[in-house]
Amino acid sequence: MYRGKGYLAPSDFKLDKADTTGYPMDELGAVIGSKIHAKWKILLTDACHSGAISPEDTQSLNQTLSTLNQSLFSLTASRDREQSFESPDLQGGHGVFTYYVVKGLEGEADFSHDGIVTADELAEYVRTDVREATHGQQNPTSDRGSFDANMWLAFVPSTAAPATPPAPKFGSLIFTANTDGVEVFVDNKSIGVVPKGKPFAVPGLAPGQHTVKGVKMGYEPDGPRQETVYPGTDSAVTIKILILRHRDKAASDSLDKGIEYYQKGDAPNYSKAAGQLEKALQLDPTYSQAAYYLGLTYSALFDEDKAQQYYKKAVEIDPDYLEAHANYAGMLLDIGDVDEAIRQINIVLVRQPDHAVALTMLAQADRLKELYPQSIDAARKAIRLTPKDAEPHLWLGDSLRLTGELADAQSEYDQYLALSNFDSHLAGQLNYYVLGSLFGMGKKHHAGTRDIWRELRSLALFGLCDCEYRQKQYDLAIGYCQKSLTYYSKDPYAHYALGLSFMHKAVDTGTIATLGPALVHFQEVLAINPDMDEAKIARQSITTIQKFLQPH
C-alpha cells in the first residue's frame, strides 16, 4: 500500500516512484473487468499483503472485482497485513503460495478424482495447504461468489479414477398393435404402419418422455399419451385400437395442435398450447386427453391451481386414466402435498402394480414421509421393472443412507450418477426430466429442466459425502461435497457437511489449517438458510473457530 493505494511491486519497484515503477491494482481491476473479454479469467497473485490490493481502503481485490459475474477466478497469496512466505526447501526457493498452486494444478487438488482441477478445488487446496505450511500465518483468499466453481484450470488424466463406460444416451420403443393397419406416431411424426402382433422397433430416441399415438381409419386413436424412454433400454409399448370413431374432428385437430405447441417446451408455446387445448375441451367436454394435457401445460407454466383443476377434470372424465393420476401425483409432490400424492399413486398401483413411474414416485414420497423401509421396497420394485432408469436408484440410496446402510447407499448413488451421466446441455435440451412430470424437487425455483438435472446430481453427490463423513473418511467427504456444490452451489446441507468435515479433519490431524475452510462453509450455511435446524450448530462452530483462530 502506498498513499492508500495498492500496487503490484516488481523487483525494481521504488517506493518514491510507485506510480511509474509499480502496477496500480485499481488499473488491473479495470483492465480485467473491461478490456479482457473472455468467458473465464484467472488471476493468481503471489505477493506480500496481496489481500490488500484494492483501490478502496483495505478491501481485497476479490471484492473489488466481484461485479464480474462468474467470469473471474482471483486467488491471492495472503490476507491484508499478512506476509507471503518463501522457503528454500520448496523446489529451490518457491513462494509457499506458488508452490501449492503448482502442486494443485499438477493434480493434488483433484479431490473428486475425475482428472480435472476446478477453480473451487484449487482454492480449497491452496488455502488449506498454505495455512498448514505456514502454521496459520498466511491465508490465501478468494471470493467464492465471484467465479464459476466449474471453471476448469487443469486437465490431469493421471488423477482420474479408473474409467467406466459412458452411460448410453439413447433408447428404443418397441411397438406392438392388436390389429393390422395401425399407423404409429412418435412426437407427431409417423414412424410407419405396425403389423398385428409383430414388434416394430423405433431406436435412437432421446431419454425422457415422448408422445405416442396409434391411428386406424374409422376408429378412435390410442393416444396421444406419454411413454418414457430410458437410456440403453428397449421399452415395450402396446397399441390398442378398440372403439369406432365418434370424436368431433375439430376437437381432435385442436388437441393435436395443442400437443404440438406443448412439445416445443417454452412459455410462449405453452400459452398457445393452453388456448388450443381449452378449445378442444370446449368442443368436447368429455375429452379427457385435452384435460390431461391442460394439466401438463399449466404445470409447466407453474400455475398449480389450474393444473390441479385440469388433472382432476381428466380423472373425473376417465377414472382409469392412469397417466393423468400419475402426473397429478407428480405435481402434488412438487408442491409438497405428499399425502394426496400418495393417494393418487396408490390409485395407479391398484390398477397397474408394475407401473414403474408410480413406484418411483412412491419411493420418493415415502422417503419424504420418513417411511424408509417402504421407500426402499418401492424403489427396488421400480428398479426391477426399469433397471436403466436413474431416479429410483437415487431415492433408494437416500433411504438406505438414512437407515444407516451406508455401503449399499453408496452403491445406489453411484448407479444413479452413472445412469444420469448426460452432458448437462444435452440433458436440458432433451427434457430428461419433463416439466409437468417433476417429482418433488420444487421446480418453481429452477429456470428449466437442466437445473433439475443438476440439482438431482448434486443430491446424489451430497449423499456420498454424508456416507463418507459418517464413516469418518473426511478427505473423501470433502471431495464429494465440493463436487456437489459445483452442481448446486447454494445447498446449505453440503456447506454444512463440508464445515463439519474440515473441522473434524483439524481435530484428527492436530492442525488449524482446515479451520479456515470450515469457517467459510459454516458462514455459507447462515447466508443461505439461517433458520434451518443445523444453523444453531453452525453458529456455535463459527464462534468456537473464531476464538481458536484469534492471536493469543
MARKEMAR-285103 format. One line per 3 residues: number of its first residue (from 1); for each residue x, y, z of C-alpha. Coordinates in steps of 0.25 Angstrom, whole numbers, plus 5000, padded with zeros to 4 digits. Layout:
NUM	X/Y/Z | ...
***
This chain:
1	5000/5000/5000 | 5005/5014/4997 | 4997/5026/5000
4	4985/5018/5002 | 4986/5011/4988 | 4990/4997/4985
7	5002/4993/4975 | 5008/4981/4970 | 5023/4983/4973
10	5033/4976/4963 | 5047/4974/4967 | 5051/4988/4962
13	5040/4995/4970 | 5044/5008/4976 | 5034/5013/4987
16	5037/5028/4984 | 5033/5025/4969 | 5022/5016/4972
19	5013/5022/4961 | 5024/5019/4950 | 5030/5006/4955
22	5018/4999/4961 | 5005/4994/4955 | 4993/5000/4961
25	4983/4990/4966 | 4971/4998/4962 | 4976/4999/4948
28	4978/4984/4948 | 4963/4983/4952 | 4959/4992/4941
31	4967/4984/4930 | 4962/4971/4935 | 4948/4976/4936
34	4946/4984/4923 | 4957/4981/4913 | 4959/4966/4914
37	4947/4959/4908 | 4947/4944/4912 | 4937/4934/4917
40	4947/4931/4929 | 4958/4940/4934 | 4969/4935/4944
43	4977/4944/4953 | 4987/4938/4963 | 4995/4948/4971
46	5007/4943/4980 | 5011/4956/4988 | 5012/4961/5002
49	5000/4967/5007 | 4993/4963/4994 | 4979/4963/5001
52	4980/4978/5002 | 4982/4981/4987 | 4969/4988/4984
55	4968/5003/4982 | 4958/5005/4993 | 4963/5004/5008
58	4967/4990/5011 | 4956/4983/5003 | 4962/4971/4995
61	4964/4970/4980 | 4953/4959/4980 | 4943/4968/4986
64	4946/4979/4976 | 4945/4970/4964 | 4933/4963/4969
67	4924/4970/4959 | 4930/4962/4948 | 4919/4952/4950
70	4924/4938/4949 | 4936/4940/4940 | 4948/4943/4949
73	4955/4934/4958 | 4964/4942/4966 | 4973/4935/4977
76	4983/4944/4985 | 4994/4939/4994 | 4990/4945/5007
79	4981/4954/5015 | 4983/4968/5017 | 4994/4971/5027
82	5000/4957/5025 | 5013/4953/5019 | 5015/4943/5007
85	5026/4933/5011 | 5037/4927/5003 | 5045/4915/5006
88	5058/4909/5000 | 5052/4895/5003 | 5041/4897/4993
91	5048/4893/4980 | 5059/4903/4980 | 5052/4915/4987
94	5038/4916/4983 | 5028/4924/4990 | 5019/4915/4998
97	5007/4920/4991 | 5013/4918/4977 | 5018/4904/4981
100	5004/4899/4985 | 4997/4906/4973 | 5007/4898/4964
103	5005/4885/4972 | 4990/4887/4972 | 4989/4889/4957
106	4998/4877/4955 | 4987/4869/4961 | 4988/4869/4976
109	4975/4878/4977 | 4967/4868/4969 | 4958/4864/4981
112	4947/4858/4972 | 4957/4849/4965 | 4951/4852/4951
115	4964/4857/4944 | 4960/4871/4945 | 4965/4882/4955
118	4954/4893/4956 | 4955/4907/4962 | 4947/4902/4974
121	4956/4891/4977 | 4969/4899/4975 | 4964/4910/4984
124	4961/4900/4995 | 4974/4892/4993 | 4983/4905/4993
127	4976/4911/5005 | 4977/4898/5013 | 4992/4895/5010
130	4998/4909/5011 | 4991/4911/5024 | 4997/4897/5029
133	5011/4900/5023 | 5012/4914/5030 | 5005/4910/5043
136	4993/4919/5040 | 5002/4931/5038 | 4998/4932/5023
139	4984/4931/5018 | 4981/4931/5003 | 4968/4938/4999
142	4957/4937/4988 | 4943/4941/4987 | 4934/4928/4985
145	4923/4937/4979 | 4931/4943/4968 | 4935/4931/4960
148	4929/4919/4953 | 4932/4907/4962 | 4932/4898/4950
151	4943/4906/4943 | 4954/4897/4938 | 4968/4900/4942
154	4976/4888/4938 | 4973/4874/4932 | 4981/4863/4939
157	4976/4849/4933 | 4986/4842/4943 | 4978/4846/4955
160	4965/4841/4950 | 4958/4829/4956 | 4958/4816/4947
163	4949/4820/4935 | 4935/4814/4934 | 4928/4813/4921
166	4919/4825/4918 | 4904/4823/4920 | 4897/4821/4907
169	4890/4834/4902 | 4878/4827/4895 | 4868/4817/4896
172	4857/4810/4888 | 4842/4808/4888 | 4837/4794/4883
175	4822/4795/4878 | 4812/4784/4876 | 4798/4786/4871
178	4785/4778/4874 | 4780/4779/4859 | 4786/4782/4845
181	4787/4795/4838 | 4791/4803/4851 | 4800/4815/4847
184	4808/4819/4859 | 4813/4834/4862 | 4824/4838/4871
187	4825/4852/4875 | 4815/4855/4864 | 4823/4848/4853
190	4819/4836/4846 | 4829/4824/4848 | 4821/4814/4840
193	4810/4804/4840 | 4811/4793/4851 | 4807/4779/4847
196	4798/4772/4856 | 4806/4764/4867 | 4819/4767/4861
199	4829/4776/4869 | 4833/4789/4862 | 4845/4796/4868
202	4848/4811/4868 | 4862/4813/4872 | 4871/4825/4875
205	4861/4832/4884 | 4866/4843/4894 | 4863/4839/4909
208	4851/4845/4915 | 4836/4845/4911 | 4831/4844/4897
211	4817/4846/4891 | 4812/4833/4884 | 4799/4831/4877
214	4793/4819/4869 | 4783/4823/4858 | 4774/4814/4849
217	4764/4819/4839 | 4749/4819/4845 | 4754/4817/4859
220	4757/4825/4872 | 4772/4826/4873 | 4780/4820/4884
223	4787/4833/4890 | 4793/4842/4889 | 4800/4838/4902
226	4813/4839/4909 | 4823/4828/4908 | 4837/4829/4915
229	4850/4825/4908 | 4861/4820/4917 | 4876/4821/4912
232	4881/4808/4907 | 4867/4801/4909 | 4856/4795/4899
235	4843/4799/4905 | 4830/4792/4901 | 4818/4800/4896
238	4805/4793/4893 | 4795/4800/4884 | 4781/4796/4885
241	4770/4800/4875 | 4756/4797/4880 | 4746/4808/4879
244	4739/4813/4866 | 4741/4827/4864 | 4731/4837/4869
247	4740/4849/4873 | 4738/4863/4868 | 4749/4865/4857
250	4750/4880/4861 | 4753/4876/4875 | 4763/4865/4871
253	4770/4875/4862 | 4771/4885/4874 | 4777/4874/4883
256	4787/4871/4872 | 4791/4886/4871 | 4792/4888/4886
259	4801/4876/4888 | 4810/4881/4876 | 4811/4894/4884
262	4813/4887/4897 | 4825/4879/4892 | 4833/4892/4887
265	4835/4894/4902 | 4835/4909/4905 | 4826/4919/4911
268	4820/4925/4899 | 4817/4912/4893 | 4811/4906/4906
271	4802/4918/4905 | 4798/4915/4891 | 4796/4900/4895
274	4787/4904/4906 | 4778/4912/4896 | 4777/4900/4887
277	4774/4890/4898 | 4764/4898/4904 | 4757/4900/4891
280	4757/4884/4889 | 4751/4883/4903 | 4740/4893/4900
283	4737/4886/4887 | 4736/4872/4894 | 4735/4873/4909
286	4737/4858/4910 | 4751/4859/4904 | 4759/4854/4916
289	4772/4855/4908 | 4770/4870/4906 | 4768/4872/4921
292	4781/4864/4924 | 4790/4872/4914 | 4784/4884/4920
295	4789/4879/4934 | 4803/4877/4928 | 4803/4890/4921
298	4799/4899/4933 | 4808/4891/4942 | 4819/4895/4932
301	4815/4909/4933 | 4815/4908/4949 | 4800/4910/4950
304	4798/4899/4960 | 4783/4903/4963 | 4779/4902/4948
307	4788/4889/4947 | 4781/4883/4958 | 4767/4887/4952
310	4770/4880/4939 | 4777/4868/4945 | 4764/4866/4954
313	4756/4868/4941 | 4763/4857/4934 | 4761/4847/4944
316	4747/4851/4947 | 4744/4848/4932 | 4752/4835/4932
319	4755/4829/4945 | 4764/4819/4939 | 4773/4830/4932
322	4786/4825/4940 | 4795/4834/4933 | 4787/4846/4938
325	4787/4841/4952 | 4802/4839/4951 | 4805/4853/4946
328	4795/4859/4956 | 4803/4851/4967 | 4816/4857/4962
331	4811/4871/4962 | 4805/4869/4977 | 4819/4864/4981
334	4825/4876/4974 | 4817/4886/4983 | 4818/4878/4996
337	4805/4871/4997 | 4811/4857/5000 | 4798/4851/5006
340	4789/4854/4994 | 4801/4850/4984 | 4802/4836/4991
343	4786/4835/4989 | 4788/4837/4974 | 4800/4828/4973
346	4792/4817/4980 | 4780/4818/4970 | 4790/4815/4959
349	4797/4804/4966 | 4784/4797/4970 | 4780/4797/4955
352	4795/4794/4950 | 4804/4789/4961 | 4816/4789/4951
355	4815/4804/4948 | 4830/4808/4949 | 4828/4823/4949
358	4817/4822/4960 | 4827/4813/4968 | 4838/4823/4967
361	4829/4834/4972 | 4824/4825/4983 | 4839/4823/4987
364	4841/4838/4988 | 4828/4841/4995 | 4831/4830/5006
367	4845/4836/5007 | 4839/4850/5010 | 4830/4843/5020
370	4842/4837/5026 | 4836/4823/5023 | 4849/4818/5019
373	4846/4802/5019 | 4834/4805/5010 | 4842/4815/5001
376	4853/4804/4999 | 4843/4794/4995 | 4836/4803/4985
379	4850/4807/4979 | 4855/4793/4978 | 4842/4789/4971
382	4843/4801/4961 | 4858/4797/4958 | 4854/4782/4955
385	4844/4788/4945 | 4853/4798/4939 | 4867/4796/4943
388	4873/4806/4934 | 4864/4817/4940 | 4873/4826/4949
391	4863/4832/4958 | 4859/4820/4967 | 4874/4818/4970
394	4874/4832/4976 | 4863/4830/4985 | 4867/4816/4989
397	4881/4822/4992 | 4875/4833/5001 | 4866/4823/5009
400	4878/4813/5011 | 4887/4825/5016 | 4876/4830/5025
403	4875/4816/5031 | 4890/4814/5033 | 4892/4805/5021
406	4904/4813/5016 | 4911/4803/5007 | 4898/4799/5000
409	4894/4814/4999 | 4908/4818/4993 | 4906/4807/4982
412	4892/4813/4979 | 4897/4827/4978 | 4908/4822/4969
415	4898/4815/4960 | 4889/4828/4959 | 4901/4836/4955
418	4905/4826/4944 | 4891/4825/4939 | 4889/4840/4938
421	4902/4843/4933 | 4898/4852/4921 | 4904/4865/4917
424	4897/4876/4925 | 4894/4884/4912 | 4888/4871/4905
427	4880/4868/4918 | 4873/4881/4917 | 4870/4880/4902
430	4865/4866/4903 | 4856/4869/4914 | 4861/4857/4922
433	4852/4861/4933 | 4840/4867/4927 | 4833/4879/4932
436	4820/4875/4937 | 4826/4861/4942 | 4836/4866/4952
439	4835/4859/4965 | 4836/4868/4977 | 4848/4876/4974
442	4842/4890/4975 | 4843/4893/4960 | 4838/4907/4963
445	4852/4911/4967 | 4858/4906/4954 | 4860/4912/4941
448	4857/4899/4933 | 4860/4884/4932 | 4875/4886/4932
451	4874/4891/4946 | 4866/4880/4951 | 4877/4870/4945
454	4888/4878/4952 | 4881/4878/4966 | 4878/4863/4966
457	4893/4860/4963 | 4896/4870/4974 | 4887/4862/4983
460	4894/4849/4980 | 4908/4854/4982 | 4903/4860/4995
463	4898/4846/4999 | 4912/4841/4996 | 4918/4852/5004
466	4910/4849/5016 | 4913/4834/5015 | 4928/4837/5016
469	4926/4847/5027 | 4918/4837/5035 | 4930/4827/5033
472	4940/4838/5037 | 4946/4838/5023 | 4947/4853/5024
475	4956/4855/5011 | 4946/4847/5003 | 4935/4854/5009
478	4941/4867/5005 | 4943/4863/4991 | 4929/4859/4989
481	4922/4871/4995 | 4931/4880/4987 | 4927/4873/4975
484	4912/4874/4979 | 4914/4889/4981 | 4919/4890/4966
487	4905/4885/4962 | 4897/4894/4972 | 4905/4904/4980
490	4894/4909/4989 | 4892/4895/4996 | 4893/4899/5011
493	4894/4884/5015 | 4906/4882/5006 | 4913/4894/5012
496	4909/4889/5026 | 4915/4875/5023 | 4928/4882/5018
499	4929/4891/5030 | 4928/4878/5039 | 4938/4870/5031
502	4948/4881/5031 | 4946/4883/5046 | 4948/4868/5049
505	4960/4868/5040 | 4966/4879/5048 | 4964/4871/5061
508	4969/4858/5055 | 4982/4864/5049 | 4984/4873/5061
511	4986/4885/5052 | 4978/4898/5050 | 4980/4898/5035
514	4966/4893/5031 | 4959/4902/5041 | 4958/4914/5032
517	4951/4906/5021 | 4942/4900/5032 | 4938/4915/5036
520	4935/4919/5022 | 4925/4908/5020 | 4918/4910/5033
523	4917/4924/5029 | 4911/4920/5016 | 4900/4912/5023
526	4896/4924/5031 | 4896/4933/5018 | 4887/4923/5010
529	4877/4918/5021 | 4879/4924/5035 | 4866/4917/5040
532	4870/4902/5037 | 4872/4893/5049 | 4887/4892/5046
535	4889/4907/5047 | 4890/4906/5062 | 4901/4897/5061
538	4907/4905/5050 | 4907/4918/5059 | 4913/4910/5071
541	4924/4905/5062 | 4927/4919/5056 | 4929/4925/5070
544	4938/4913/5074 | 4946/4914/5062 | 4948/4929/5062
547	4952/4929/5077 | 4962/4918/5074 | 4968/4926/5062
550	4969/4939/5069 | 4984/4942/5072 | 4988/4939/5087
***
